[in-house]
Amino acid sequence: MRVLIACEHTGVVRDSFLAVGHEAVSCDLLPTEAPGPHYQGDVFDILGDGWDLLIAHPPCTYLCSSGLHWNHRRPGRQAKTDEALAFVRRLLDAPVPRIAIENPMGRIGSAIRKADQTIHPHQFGHDASKATCLWLKALPLLRPTQHVAPRWVNGKPRWANQTDSGQNRLPPSADRWKLRSATYPGIAAAMANQWGKQVFSLGALWSG
């Protein structure tokens, strides 16, 4: 299976698919942080190159719920959100038979369509909470693989990446957006193992 991982510079999802035998390429405007097949440039340059599966992580700066309130306060910011939505629509309309779009809760769900699924890292072996939405085309829901129990603070669940009040522990920094946007390896492995096997199974049925 030929897999394109769009808007990924870490190589985490790409390498998970490579590890189970698929041909996988990451693509981003930034260079890859891990050696491996990577196209540095516009994803639409290669989107029509005969991929079987597209997994895309569109930049969420102008899409996530936490920042949308600035659209009414900063001139030009709404236009940035509109541009980001147009980018997502082009990805969803890509000539690829199976597509997964990953993003935090935000404008995609209200402007395009509701997410098919919301997952957390603590469902896939990580001591962390981060609501991540998936918009799927011809793919099954991702099945949790390993639950990590939280600690409890005043009756509320909290994981290791959260303070007792529920805020993210990462302090402000120049690369905070990179750290926050990286896909957790447990989620990447589930994508490769579950979606990769499902496509292989369908391929065997078609060839038979």
Residue frames as a rotation matrix with the C-alpha (Angstrom) as fourth column:
MET 1
0.576 0.817 0.000 0.00
0.817 -0.576 0.000 0.00
0.000 0.000 -1.000 0.00
ARG 2
-0.472 -0.682 0.558 1.22
0.665 -0.691 -0.283 3.51
0.579 0.238 0.780 -0.85
VAL 3
0.460 0.598 -0.656 0.61
0.888 -0.318 0.333 5.91
-0.010 -0.736 -0.677 2.03
LEU 4
-0.284 -0.480 0.830 1.05
0.400 -0.846 -0.352 9.67
0.872 0.232 0.432 2.04
ILE 5
0.148 0.248 -0.957 1.32
0.979 -0.177 0.105 11.43
-0.144 -0.952 -0.269 5.41
ALA 6
0.092 -0.034 0.995 0.57
0.548 -0.833 -0.079 15.10
0.832 0.552 -0.058 4.77
CYS 7
0.428 0.011 0.904 1.69
-0.461 -0.857 0.228 17.93
0.777 -0.515 -0.362 7.04
GLU 8
0.981 -0.193 -0.037 4.09
0.137 0.540 0.830 15.74
-0.140 -0.819 0.556 9.00
HIS 9
0.480 -0.875 0.065 7.69
-0.595 -0.378 -0.709 16.71
0.645 0.302 -0.702 9.74
THR 10
0.218 -0.377 0.900 8.30
-0.912 0.249 0.325 14.30
-0.347 -0.892 -0.290 12.64
GLY 11
-0.409 -0.335 -0.849 8.08
-0.725 0.684 0.079 11.08
0.554 0.648 -0.523 10.61
VAL 12
-0.661 0.129 0.739 6.19
-0.601 0.499 -0.625 9.34
-0.449 -0.857 -0.252 13.43
VAL 13
0.406 0.882 0.239 3.18
-0.470 0.426 -0.773 8.17
-0.784 0.201 0.587 11.37
ARG 14
0.509 -0.298 -0.807 5.29
-0.817 0.127 -0.562 7.56
0.270 0.946 -0.179 8.26
ASP 15
-0.532 -0.845 -0.058 7.71
-0.768 0.510 -0.387 5.33
0.357 -0.161 -0.920 10.17
SER 16
-0.330 0.501 0.800 4.86
-0.555 0.582 -0.594 3.34
-0.763 -0.640 0.086 11.75
PHE 17
0.770 0.617 -0.164 3.58
-0.467 0.370 -0.803 2.39
-0.435 0.695 0.573 8.29
LEU 18
0.214 -0.783 -0.584 7.11
-0.823 0.177 -0.540 1.65
0.527 0.596 -0.606 7.04
ALA 19
-0.546 -0.498 0.674 7.61
-0.822 0.476 -0.313 -0.66
-0.165 -0.724 -0.669 10.03
VAL 20
-0.051 0.601 0.797 4.72
-0.214 0.773 -0.597 -2.90
-0.975 -0.202 0.089 8.99
GLY 21
-0.421 -0.342 0.840 5.74
0.548 0.642 0.536 -3.13
-0.723 0.686 -0.083 5.34
HIS 22
0.664 0.705 0.252 3.94
0.646 -0.370 -0.667 -0.31
-0.377 0.606 -0.701 3.55
GLU 23
-0.401 -0.680 0.613 5.44
0.857 -0.516 -0.012 2.27
0.324 0.521 0.790 1.21
ALA 24
0.622 0.632 -0.461 5.01
0.772 -0.593 0.228 5.52
-0.129 -0.498 -0.857 3.12
VAL 25
-0.432 -0.686 0.585 6.11
0.724 -0.651 -0.227 9.10
0.537 0.326 0.778 2.44
SER 26
0.137 0.423 -0.896 5.73
0.804 -0.576 -0.149 12.12
-0.578 -0.700 -0.419 4.70
CYS 27
-0.171 -0.113 0.979 5.22
0.786 -0.615 0.066 15.61
0.595 0.780 0.194 3.28
ASP 28
0.540 0.314 -0.781 5.60
0.736 -0.626 0.258 19.03
-0.408 -0.714 -0.569 4.85
LEU 29
0.875 -0.270 0.403 6.90
0.008 -0.822 -0.569 22.52
0.485 0.501 -0.717 4.13
LEU 30
0.481 -0.721 0.499 9.51
-0.841 -0.218 0.496 21.76
-0.249 -0.658 -0.711 6.81
PRO 31
-0.254 -0.621 -0.741 12.28
-0.670 0.666 -0.329 19.17
0.698 0.413 -0.585 6.43
THR 32
0.657 0.478 -0.583 11.77
0.011 0.767 0.642 15.85
0.754 -0.428 0.499 8.16
GLU 33
0.390 -0.481 0.785 13.15
-0.912 -0.319 0.258 15.48
0.126 -0.817 -0.563 11.68
ALA 34
0.214 -0.292 0.932 13.79
-0.317 0.882 0.349 11.76
-0.924 -0.370 0.096 11.17
PRO 35
-0.698 -0.531 -0.480 15.62
-0.620 0.112 0.777 10.16
-0.359 0.840 -0.408 8.21
GLY 36
-0.404 0.588 0.700 13.20
0.461 0.792 -0.400 8.57
-0.790 0.161 -0.592 5.79
PRO 37
-0.535 0.244 0.809 11.11
0.814 -0.107 0.571 9.15
0.226 0.964 -0.141 2.66
HIS 38
0.019 0.481 -0.876 9.99
0.617 -0.695 -0.368 12.78
-0.787 -0.534 -0.310 2.77
TYR 39
-0.102 0.017 0.995 8.81
0.882 -0.461 0.099 15.38
0.460 0.887 0.032 0.28
GLN 40
-0.372 -0.061 -0.926 9.54
0.631 -0.748 -0.204 18.92
-0.681 -0.660 0.317 1.40
GLY 41
-0.993 0.109 0.034 7.06
-0.047 -0.660 0.750 21.15
0.104 0.744 0.660 -0.37
ASP 42
-0.376 0.927 -0.004 3.39
-0.914 -0.372 -0.159 21.63
-0.149 -0.056 0.987 -1.22
VAL 43
-0.495 0.225 0.839 1.37
-0.120 0.939 -0.323 18.44
-0.860 -0.261 -0.438 -0.67
PHE 44
0.578 0.813 -0.068 -0.72
-0.162 0.032 -0.986 19.21
-0.800 0.581 0.150 -3.74
ASP 45
-0.002 -0.678 -0.735 2.40
-0.986 -0.123 0.116 18.77
-0.168 0.725 -0.668 -5.88
ILE 46
-0.846 -0.447 -0.292 2.25
-0.482 0.874 0.057 15.02
0.230 0.189 -0.955 -5.23
LEU 47
-0.427 0.729 0.534 -1.33
-0.598 0.215 -0.772 14.38
-0.678 -0.650 0.345 -4.13
GLY 48
0.591 0.712 -0.380 -2.31
-0.741 0.292 -0.605 12.87
-0.320 0.639 0.699 -7.48
ASP 49
-0.242 -0.850 -0.468 0.55
-0.947 0.312 -0.077 10.36
0.212 0.424 -0.880 -7.59
GLY 50
0.084 0.375 -0.923 -1.54
-0.386 0.866 0.317 7.23
0.919 0.330 0.217 -7.00
TRP 51
-0.802 -0.346 0.488 -1.73
-0.558 0.140 -0.818 6.95
0.215 -0.928 -0.305 -3.22
ASP 52
-0.419 0.653 -0.631 -3.91
0.373 0.757 0.536 4.28
0.828 -0.011 -0.561 -1.56
LEU 53
0.441 0.497 -0.747 -4.23
0.882 -0.084 0.464 6.12
0.168 -0.864 -0.475 1.75
LEU 54
-0.235 -0.440 0.867 -3.86
0.153 -0.897 -0.415 9.76
0.960 0.035 0.278 2.79
ILE 55
0.367 0.266 -0.892 -3.44
0.928 -0.031 0.372 10.73
0.071 -0.964 -0.258 6.44
ALA 56
-0.127 -0.352 0.928 -3.30
0.423 -0.865 -0.270 14.49
0.897 0.358 0.258 6.89
HIS 57
0.039 0.036 -0.999 -2.56
0.979 -0.200 0.031 16.70
-0.199 -0.979 -0.043 9.88
PRO 58
0.242 0.071 0.968 -3.54
0.579 -0.810 -0.086 20.21
0.778 0.581 -0.237 8.71
PRO 59
-0.834 -0.551 0.026 -2.07
0.334 -0.542 -0.771 23.06
0.439 -0.635 0.636 10.77
CYS 60
-0.026 0.906 -0.423 -4.56
0.927 0.180 0.330 23.86
0.375 -0.383 -0.844 13.50
THR 61
-0.839 -0.418 -0.348 -3.48
0.533 -0.759 -0.373 27.42
-0.109 -0.499 0.860 14.42
TYR 62
-0.844 0.523 -0.122 -6.51
-0.537 -0.827 0.168 29.02
-0.012 0.207 0.978 12.78
LEU 63
-0.301 0.737 -0.605 -8.88
-0.301 0.529 0.794 26.05
0.905 0.421 0.063 13.20
CYS 64
-0.569 0.044 -0.821 -8.79
0.625 0.673 -0.396 24.92
0.535 -0.739 -0.410 16.83
SER 65
0.433 0.900 -0.049 -11.47
0.680 -0.290 0.673 26.08
0.592 -0.325 -0.738 19.24
SER 66
0.267 -0.363 -0.893 -9.01
0.882 -0.280 0.378 27.67
-0.387 -0.889 0.245 21.66
GLY 67
-0.688 -0.664 -0.293 -8.01
0.486 -0.721 0.494 30.35
-0.539 0.197 0.819 19.15
LEU 68
-0.350 0.589 0.728 -11.22
0.874 -0.075 0.481 31.10
0.338 0.804 -0.489 17.27
HIS 69
0.522 0.589 -0.617 -12.21
0.785 -0.615 0.076 33.92
-0.335 -0.524 -0.783 19.63
TRP 70
-0.316 -0.727 -0.609 -9.36
0.301 -0.686 0.662 35.99
-0.899 0.026 0.436 18.14
ASN 71
-0.538 0.134 0.832 -11.15
0.843 0.067 0.534 36.01
0.016 0.989 -0.149 14.76
HIS 72
0.515 0.815 0.266 -13.41
0.772 -0.576 0.270 38.81
0.373 0.066 -0.925 16.05
ARG 73
0.784 -0.255 -0.566 -10.55
0.297 -0.646 0.703 40.79
-0.545 -0.719 -0.431 17.58
ARG 74
-0.236 -0.948 -0.212 -7.69
0.032 -0.226 0.974 40.68
-0.971 0.223 0.083 15.10
PRO 75
0.522 0.423 -0.741 -8.17
-0.664 -0.345 -0.664 41.99
-0.536 0.838 0.101 11.54
GLY 76
0.028 -0.487 -0.873 -7.41
-0.942 0.280 -0.186 39.38
0.335 0.827 -0.451 8.91
ARG 77
-0.727 -0.377 0.574 -7.57
-0.597 0.760 -0.256 36.39
-0.340 -0.529 -0.778 11.23
GLN 78
0.237 0.882 0.408 -10.96
-0.328 0.468 -0.821 35.22
-0.914 0.061 0.400 9.96
ALA 79
0.632 -0.073 -0.772 -9.49
-0.773 0.008 -0.634 35.15
0.052 0.997 -0.051 6.45
LYS 80
-0.498 -0.866 -0.046 -6.75
-0.844 0.496 -0.204 32.84
0.199 -0.063 -0.978 7.76
THR 81
-0.446 0.436 0.782 -9.40
-0.323 0.736 -0.595 30.47
-0.835 -0.518 -0.187 9.14
ASP 82
0.651 0.713 -0.261 -11.21
-0.465 0.102 -0.880 30.52
-0.600 0.694 0.398 5.79
GLU 83
0.200 -0.679 -0.706 -7.94
-0.920 0.118 -0.374 29.67
0.337 0.725 -0.601 4.03
ALA 84
-0.731 -0.489 0.476 -7.31
-0.653 0.705 -0.278 26.81
-0.199 -0.514 -0.834 6.45
LEU 85
0.022 0.836 0.548 -10.80
-0.271 0.532 -0.802 25.41
-0.962 -0.130 0.238 5.85
ALA 86
0.700 0.180 -0.691 -10.28
-0.700 -0.020 -0.714 25.59
-0.142 0.983 0.113 2.09
PHE 87
-0.346 -0.906 -0.244 -7.07
-0.898 0.396 -0.195 23.60
0.273 0.152 -0.950 2.56
VAL 88
-0.634 0.178 0.753 -8.93
-0.372 0.784 -0.498 20.91
-0.678 -0.595 -0.431 4.52
ARG 89
0.476 0.879 -0.028 -11.67
-0.403 0.190 -0.895 20.71
-0.782 0.437 0.445 1.89
ARG 90
0.380 -0.422 -0.823 -9.06
-0.894 0.060 -0.443 20.15
0.237 0.905 -0.354 -0.84
LEU 91
-0.722 -0.658 0.215 -7.55
-0.692 0.684 -0.230 17.33
0.004 -0.315 -0.949 1.20
LEU 92
-0.307 0.696 0.650 -10.93
-0.253 0.598 -0.760 15.68
-0.918 -0.397 -0.008 1.75
ASP 93
0.733 0.609 -0.302 -11.62
-0.399 0.026 -0.917 15.93
-0.550 0.793 0.262 -2.00
ALA 94
-0.228 -0.935 -0.271 -8.24
-0.852 0.057 0.520 14.44
-0.471 0.350 -0.810 -2.93
PRO 95
0.449 0.368 -0.814 -8.19
-0.791 0.588 -0.171 11.63
0.416 0.720 0.555 -5.54
VAL 96
-0.770 -0.637 -0.011 -7.29
-0.516 0.634 -0.576 9.05
0.375 -0.438 -0.817 -2.87
PRO 97
-0.175 0.807 -0.565 -9.68
-0.004 0.573 0.820 6.18
0.985 0.145 -0.097 -2.01
ARG 98
0.473 0.290 -0.832 -9.06
0.787 0.287 0.547 6.28
0.397 -0.913 -0.092 1.77
ILE 99
-0.203 -0.467 0.861 -8.53
0.071 -0.884 -0.462 9.47
0.977 -0.033 0.212 3.75
ALA 100
0.374 0.270 -0.887 -8.07
0.916 0.044 0.399 10.41
0.147 -0.962 -0.230 7.39
ILE 101
0.012 -0.306 0.952 -7.89
0.043 -0.951 -0.306 14.04
0.999 0.044 0.002 8.54
GLU 102
0.092 -0.068 -0.993 -6.63
0.960 0.273 0.071 14.66
0.266 -0.960 0.091 12.09
ASN 103
-0.424 -0.191 0.885 -7.17
0.049 -0.981 -0.188 17.91
0.904 -0.036 0.426 14.00
PRO 104
-0.947 0.160 -0.280 -8.19
0.277 -0.040 -0.960 19.20
-0.164 -0.986 -0.007 17.43
MET 105
0.028 0.999 -0.023 -11.78
0.957 -0.033 -0.287 20.16
-0.288 -0.014 -0.958 18.12
GLY 106
-0.612 -0.276 -0.741 -12.59
0.153 -0.961 0.232 23.34
-0.776 0.029 0.630 16.26
ARG 107
-0.238 0.535 -0.811 -13.91
-0.681 -0.687 -0.253 24.92
-0.693 0.492 0.527 13.09
ILE 108
-0.884 -0.100 -0.456 -13.75
-0.426 0.573 0.700 21.87
0.192 0.813 -0.549 10.82
GLY 109
-0.832 0.550 -0.067 -16.56
0.531 0.758 -0.380 20.19
-0.158 -0.351 -0.923 12.75
SER 110
-0.074 0.849 -0.524 -18.93
0.345 -0.471 -0.812 23.15
-0.936 -0.241 -0.258 12.38
ALA 111
-0.043 0.004 -0.999 -17.96
-0.686 -0.727 0.027 24.41
-0.726 0.687 0.034 8.91
ILE 112
-0.593 -0.235 -0.771 -17.46
-0.763 0.469 0.444 21.14
0.257 0.851 -0.457 7.00
ARG 113
0.376 0.750 -0.544 -18.88
-0.298 0.654 0.695 18.17
0.877 -0.100 0.470 8.96
LYS 114
0.683 -0.066 0.727 -18.72
-0.721 0.097 0.686 16.60
-0.116 -0.993 0.019 12.38
ALA 115
-0.426 -0.899 -0.101 -15.77
-0.899 0.433 -0.063 14.37
0.100 0.065 -0.993 13.11
ASP 116
0.247 0.460 -0.853 -16.30
-0.387 0.854 0.348 10.62
0.888 0.244 0.389 12.80
GLN 117
0.568 -0.162 -0.807 -14.34
0.663 0.670 0.333 9.96
0.487 -0.724 0.488 15.98
THR 118
0.512 -0.492 0.705 -12.57
-0.640 -0.765 -0.069 11.66
0.573 -0.416 -0.706 18.90
ILE 119
0.596 -0.405 -0.694 -9.62
0.510 0.858 -0.063 9.85
0.621 -0.316 0.718 20.47
HIS 120
0.807 -0.423 0.412 -7.12
-0.590 -0.612 0.527 10.47
0.030 -0.668 -0.743 23.30
PRO 121
-0.076 -0.926 -0.371 -3.51
-0.695 0.316 -0.646 9.30
0.715 0.208 -0.667 23.73
HIS 122
-0.509 -0.147 0.848 -4.47
-0.821 0.380 -0.426 7.57
-0.260 -0.913 -0.314 26.99
GLN 123
0.649 0.724 0.234 -6.49
-0.568 0.666 -0.484 5.10
-0.506 0.181 0.843 24.89
PHE 124
0.890 -0.367 -0.272 -3.30
-0.072 0.476 -0.876 4.06
0.451 0.799 0.397 23.09
GLY 125
0.531 -0.665 -0.525 -0.77
0.776 0.631 -0.013 3.52
0.340 -0.401 0.851 25.85
HIS 126
-0.461 -0.718 0.522 0.24
0.427 -0.695 -0.579 7.09
0.778 -0.044 0.626 26.75
ASP 127
-0.148 0.349 -0.925 -0.23
0.958 -0.183 -0.222 8.89
-0.247 -0.919 -0.307 30.05
ALA 128
-0.947 -0.164 -0.275 -1.71
0.078 -0.952 0.296 11.93
-0.310 0.259 0.915 28.34
SER 129
0.074 0.992 0.099 -5.02
0.716 0.017 -0.698 13.58
-0.694 0.122 -0.709 27.50
LYS 130
-0.717 -0.230 -0.658 -5.46
-0.263 -0.785 0.562 15.39
-0.645 0.576 0.502 24.19
ALA 131
0.263 0.906 0.332 -8.79
0.151 0.302 -0.941 15.34
-0.953 0.298 -0.057 22.38
THR 132
-0.745 -0.549 -0.379 -8.02
-0.355 -0.155 0.922 14.55
-0.565 0.821 -0.079 18.75
CYS 133
0.325 0.946 -0.008 -10.73
-0.401 0.130 -0.907 14.42
-0.857 0.298 0.421 16.08
LEU 134
-0.780 -0.511 0.361 -10.67
0.069 0.504 0.861 12.18
-0.622 0.697 -0.358 13.02
TRP 135
0.288 0.787 -0.545 -12.57
-0.710 -0.207 -0.674 12.73
-0.643 0.581 0.499 9.79
LEU 136
-0.515 -0.513 0.686 -12.58
-0.129 0.838 0.530 9.47
-0.847 0.184 -0.498 7.85
LYS 137
0.288 0.537 -0.793 -13.30
-0.935 -0.021 -0.354 8.36
-0.206 0.843 0.496 4.30
ALA 138
0.653 0.089 -0.752 -13.58
-0.427 0.863 -0.269 4.60
0.625 0.497 0.602 3.62
LEU 139
-0.558 -0.804 -0.206 -11.77
-0.187 0.364 -0.913 3.78
0.809 -0.470 -0.353 6.87
PRO 140
0.304 0.655 -0.692 -13.03
0.597 0.435 0.674 2.15
0.742 -0.618 -0.259 10.09
LEU 141
0.813 -0.022 0.583 -12.95
-0.438 -0.681 0.586 3.88
0.384 -0.732 -0.563 13.46
LEU 142
-0.229 -0.962 -0.149 -9.65
-0.410 0.234 -0.881 3.50
0.883 -0.141 -0.448 15.24
ARG 143
0.703 0.480 -0.524 -9.89
0.188 0.586 0.789 0.93
0.686 -0.653 0.322 18.06
PRO 144
0.528 -0.514 0.676 -8.23
-0.837 -0.451 0.310 1.78
0.146 -0.730 -0.668 21.39
THR 145
0.296 -0.531 -0.794 -5.27
-0.160 0.792 -0.590 -0.49
0.942 0.301 0.149 22.13
GLN 146
-0.268 -0.433 -0.860 -4.19
0.797 0.401 -0.451 0.16
0.541 -0.807 0.238 25.74
HIS 147
0.638 0.593 0.491 -5.93
0.194 -0.741 0.643 2.28
0.745 -0.315 -0.588 28.37
VAL 148
-0.593 -0.779 -0.205 -3.83
0.505 -0.161 -0.848 4.31
0.627 -0.606 0.489 30.80
ALA 149
0.357 0.789 -0.500 -5.71
0.885 -0.115 0.451 5.21
0.299 -0.603 -0.740 33.95
PRO 150
0.140 -0.263 0.955 -5.63
0.012 -0.964 -0.267 8.82
0.990 0.049 -0.132 35.18
ARG 151
-0.836 -0.173 -0.520 -4.97
0.537 -0.065 -0.841 10.23
0.112 -0.983 0.147 38.60
TRP 152
0.166 0.969 0.183 -7.99
0.784 -0.242 0.571 11.85
0.598 0.048 -0.800 40.20
VAL 153
-0.902 -0.421 -0.097 -8.04
0.409 -0.760 -0.505 15.45
0.139 -0.495 0.857 41.44
ASN 154
-0.714 0.687 -0.134 -11.20
-0.410 -0.566 -0.715 16.64
-0.567 -0.456 0.686 43.20
GLY 155
0.087 0.801 0.592 -13.18
0.070 0.588 -0.806 13.98
-0.994 0.112 -0.004 41.39
LYS 156
0.820 0.171 -0.547 -11.79
-0.487 -0.295 -0.822 14.86
-0.301 0.940 -0.159 37.94
PRO 157
0.698 -0.579 0.421 -9.45
0.614 0.787 0.065 12.70
-0.369 0.213 0.905 35.83
ARG 158
0.732 -0.566 -0.379 -6.01
-0.629 -0.775 -0.058 14.12
-0.261 0.281 -0.924 35.07
TRP 159
0.855 -0.506 0.111 -3.13
0.509 0.780 -0.366 12.63
0.098 0.369 0.924 33.07
ALA 160
0.198 -0.895 -0.399 0.62
0.852 -0.044 0.522 13.33
-0.485 -0.443 0.754 33.22
ASN 161
-0.568 -0.430 0.702 0.56
0.760 -0.601 0.248 16.09
0.315 0.674 0.668 30.58
GLN 162
0.240 0.761 0.603 -1.99
0.278 -0.649 0.708 18.06
0.930 -0.002 -0.367 32.64
THR 163
-0.814 -0.333 0.477 -1.79
-0.312 -0.442 -0.841 20.20
0.491 -0.833 0.256 35.74
ASP 164
-0.828 0.528 -0.187 -4.24
0.477 0.490 -0.730 19.54
-0.294 -0.694 -0.658 38.56
SER 165
-0.278 0.745 -0.606 -6.51
-0.263 -0.666 -0.697 22.22
-0.924 -0.034 0.382 37.06
GLY 166
0.476 0.499 0.724 -6.51
0.456 0.564 -0.688 20.49
-0.752 0.658 0.041 33.66
GLN 167
0.767 -0.259 -0.587 -4.16
-0.561 -0.715 -0.417 22.84
-0.312 0.649 -0.694 31.77
ASN 168
0.835 -0.536 -0.126 -1.40
0.309 0.646 -0.698 21.52
0.456 0.544 0.704 29.53
ARG 169
0.710 -0.587 -0.389 1.95
0.453 -0.043 0.890 21.37
-0.539 -0.808 0.236 31.30
LEU 170
0.035 -0.768 0.639 4.04
0.993 -0.045 -0.109 22.58
0.113 0.639 0.761 28.33
PRO 171
0.059 -0.058 -0.997 5.35
0.440 -0.895 0.078 26.09
-0.896 -0.443 -0.027 29.03
PRO 172
0.946 0.254 -0.204 5.26
-0.037 -0.540 -0.841 28.77
-0.324 0.802 -0.501 26.31
SER 173
-0.104 -0.993 0.054 8.20
0.078 0.046 0.996 28.45
-0.992 0.108 0.073 23.90
ALA 174
-0.288 -0.091 -0.953 9.13
-0.833 -0.468 0.296 28.97
-0.473 0.879 0.059 20.25
ASP 175
-0.756 -0.056 -0.652 8.64
-0.479 0.726 0.493 25.28
0.446 0.685 -0.576 19.46
ARG 176
-0.659 0.568 0.493 5.61
-0.380 0.315 -0.870 24.63
-0.650 -0.760 0.009 21.66
TRP 177
0.292 0.818 -0.495 3.40
-0.872 0.016 -0.489 24.28
-0.392 0.574 0.719 18.56
LYS 178
-0.173 -0.438 -0.882 5.67
-0.747 0.642 -0.173 21.49
0.642 0.629 -0.438 17.26
LEU 179
-0.965 -0.241 0.100 5.52
-0.239 0.663 -0.709 19.59
0.104 -0.709 -0.698 20.53
ARG 180
-0.390 0.897 0.206 1.75
-0.479 -0.007 -0.878 19.98
-0.786 -0.441 0.432 20.79
SER 181
0.330 0.595 -0.733 1.10
-0.917 0.017 -0.398 18.91
-0.224 0.804 0.551 17.18
ALA 182
-0.640 -0.661 -0.392 3.24
-0.735 0.676 0.060 15.75
0.226 0.327 -0.918 17.15
THR 183
0.438 0.782 -0.444 1.31
-0.621 0.620 0.479 12.49
0.650 0.066 0.757 16.84
TYR 184
0.187 -0.318 0.929 1.74
-0.869 0.387 0.307 10.09
-0.457 -0.865 -0.204 19.76
PRO 185
-0.685 -0.575 -0.447 3.53
-0.723 0.611 0.322 6.87
0.088 0.544 -0.834 18.67
GLY 186
-0.767 0.435 0.472 0.79
0.109 0.813 -0.571 4.66
-0.632 -0.387 -0.672 20.11
ILE 187
0.320 0.888 -0.330 -1.81
-0.210 -0.274 -0.939 6.35
-0.924 0.369 0.099 17.91
ALA 188
0.047 -0.394 -0.918 0.49
-0.985 -0.171 0.023 6.14
-0.166 0.903 -0.396 14.88
ALA 189
-0.905 -0.406 0.124 1.04
-0.394 0.913 0.109 2.42
-0.157 0.050 -0.986 15.49
ALA 190
-0.306 0.878 0.368 -2.71
0.189 0.434 -0.881 1.83
-0.933 -0.200 -0.299 15.74
MET 191
0.410 0.424 -0.808 -3.24
-0.649 -0.487 -0.585 3.61
-0.641 0.764 0.076 12.41
ALA 192
-0.335 -0.652 -0.680 -0.62
-0.940 0.285 0.190 1.47
0.070 0.703 -0.708 10.71
ASN 193
-0.951 -0.092 0.294 -1.71
-0.161 0.962 -0.220 -1.83
-0.263 -0.257 -0.930 12.24
GLN 194
-0.254 0.946 0.202 -5.47
0.269 0.270 -0.925 -1.34
-0.929 -0.180 -0.323 11.90
TRP 195
0.525 0.486 -0.698 -5.90
-0.477 -0.512 -0.715 0.70
-0.705 0.708 -0.037 8.73
GLY 196
-0.343 -0.741 -0.577 -3.02
-0.926 0.166 0.338 -1.05
-0.155 0.650 -0.744 6.98
LYS 197
-0.891 0.038 0.452 -4.39
-0.001 0.996 -0.087 -4.51
-0.453 -0.078 -0.888 7.68
GLN 198
0.062 0.998 0.008 -7.90
0.103 0.002 -0.995 -3.44
-0.993 0.063 -0.103 6.68
VAL 199
0.346 0.008 -0.938 -6.71
-0.833 -0.458 -0.312 -2.27
-0.432 0.889 -0.152 3.28
PHE 200
-0.741 -0.647 -0.183 -4.76
-0.666 0.671 0.324 -5.49
-0.087 0.362 -0.928 2.77
SER 201
-0.615 0.583 0.530 -7.89
0.202 0.766 -0.610 -7.50
-0.762 -0.268 -0.589 3.60
LEU 202
0.432 0.795 -0.425 -10.00
-0.224 -0.362 -0.905 -5.53
-0.873 0.486 0.021 1.14
GLY 203
-0.047 -0.548 -0.835 -7.32
-0.974 -0.161 0.161 -5.97
-0.222 0.821 -0.526 -1.50
ALA 204
-0.910 -0.283 0.303 -7.39
-0.254 0.958 0.131 -9.74
-0.327 0.042 -0.944 -1.04
LEU 205
-0.121 0.949 0.291 -11.17
0.271 0.314 -0.910 -9.76
-0.955 -0.031 -0.295 -1.46
TRP 206
0.489 0.297 -0.820 -10.98
-0.592 -0.578 -0.562 -7.68
-0.641 0.760 -0.107 -4.65
SER 207
-0.391 -0.736 -0.553 -8.23
-0.915 0.243 0.322 -9.83
-0.102 0.632 -0.768 -6.17
GLY 208
-0.855 0.117 0.505 -10.22
0.016 0.980 -0.201 -12.98
-0.518 -0.164 -0.840 -5.33
